């Protein structure tokens, strides 16, 4: 099908969400506030409000764009725009990606930039007359404590329901009672094939094998569901799946900062720590304490001390720009990152804007920010490197047991032999080259050999076996309180603020902070106290969201005054209580949730229910969910039959000299990495084990991350956004990567089935986890007959299955 240019422009404009502007008879209608409401306000909401609005709790750069007064007043750099003068307006300069680049996630479409330019040229008409900011004199802590999230967790009676046959768990009583209150009924149960694929993807990120499907279907007992769940929770794949969820809250990457491709040599050990944590069902309160203060937790075995120390990588594996020359400002920014991460991950609160002023609408004064920041001011996170202006992330020696020490001694002995051998080979090559004439071909070969040996020796000396290390924090020599940095400027200091906790979430006298420690252990104990009203609620809400698609509180990372209210507040507190009483066991909670009747619901659409509850807030059905980037790729590997297990080692193959440069200790820049070579079999391992890069798109076999809403390592997010854009469909249709998976799947089924119908049945069971129906068989056979007689028709069929909605969705 061919399109002329005008039709193609209209199609592209619709895909980008750009409304075409009529040039005839419409100019007058588009002037003034009507133009602002129709064309500009949607752009501001979509592109700017995430970081510059009262509802988001963020005012990056001191700028608010959700009010007329906001852009007039401007932020740290002055007014956001000059009415009538686009070329002198900061907002236009920023979206053009000149000196400033906004939004930071990517340049907005040219059509939207043109609309913003026209708006400013018209004099920046704005229909918003009121300012959504809450006017207040100081912060009223007592009034703030009346907000539901700061109230103590309550224990509610289990509600009675009319349909007593439906609930399987107390969870179901809460949901059904609320549905019945509005005259609604839950959807009928999903069929067993759908439930099995759903629970397999949710718990492990992998589809069920045909053998698992057949075994489950062959067991009609009610206990079959529990046996499936116990198998999945006991699988190593469970920890791999849930570790990836947590990494979204850490800013994790295998690269330090974004400049010079500096490798984060020890980052993978924190990733392994997470996998082990979730597989071993480490109590979640202990998990939190280790990540904040694992270096300060006393006692334990060698393995326990090593694990707790590794956990503090949570505070370090973030987008730290180690090349900045202003080290005081860098340290203040690192503290801000750490505090924001703790606030979001554990408390569901936004704390970033409190760095410069009292929270705009939450009951958090600026002094609370610096009370918390003092814990990290007293923590060593980076140090000045010997090379140029660079700093590096702090690392520490890992404790070793006797067996580990013996293995290291053996490696050291072998390493010395290899190094001596290579140095002797280099010396022999030099002597031989000196005896040859300047023009012999053999001399060139020897010189090339010497260069290779030089790099091999330099690489071996840099990566010589030693006491294993891990990225970890430690207390500074002289812990103390932090002074306010005025407008975030580390060189403009205000009063010192005693270390302490969020007042609004504290319901008992605060624990005293010892003068000789950072106080991070006391902070961790406050966060994990059963009296803390936020921690358990935030945690169970995130777990619920991973299994049901939306949280009971839909703003999973923000429980403040402008966040969502719980759809089922009594259920949220019931789960929080249950979680703590179970010893903070995530596996126990996950098991209870996926064995509930609510989780077993089908996705049948009900127009009557949709009219009453269009957003499915009351959970009258299980809404379909698109798989995330990792689950898509891992499922492709699994159904193609080429998925390989990983031993969990480094993501970057730094053992290959060609992957590393800049090792000369006299260099002014730190060593850097490339991805010239991967570990053997690494490209067939789960996406979790592939390198994560900060500077640019995700490379090589991890390309799906770039297209399917991967949380980039410069961000933290408890819930990923889900987009549907043309580039995703184009990738699925045209990428060589997907065609390779299709060829592998076709090859796999060819060897296992002789008849075309048997092969089709295998394909459906592998791709969709369900039997193929007669109509699908008929249509598929008709398609195959229209194709050449070779395997290409089967490959095309497999490609179609792998690019289909049913494959990409978790139903």
CORPE-V661157 format. One record per helix or strand of 3 or more residues. SS is the DSSP state (alpha for helix, beta for strand). FROM is the first residue (numbers start at 1). TO is the last residue. If there is no record, write none. Layout:
# CORPE-V661157
ss={SS,SS}
from={FROM,FROM}
to={TO,TO}
This chain:
# CORPE-V661157
ss={alpha,alpha,alpha,alpha,alpha,alpha,alpha,alpha,alpha,alpha,alpha,alpha,alpha,alpha,alpha,alpha,alpha,alpha,alpha,alpha,beta,beta,beta,alpha,alpha,beta,beta,alpha,beta,alpha,alpha,alpha,alpha,alpha,alpha,alpha,alpha,alpha,alpha,alpha,alpha,alpha,alpha,alpha,alpha,alpha,alpha}
from={5,32,60,68,86,90,110,141,148,170,192,210,223,236,267,284,302,327,352,366,382,391,395,402,441,469,482,486,493,503,520,535,569,586,607,629,657,682,687,700,704,726,736,756,774,792,805}
to={15,47,62,73,88,95,121,144,150,181,204,218,233,247,279,296,315,347,355,377,384,393,397,435,462,471,485,488,497,505,527,548,581,594,612,640,659,684,689,702,707,734,750,768,785,802,808}
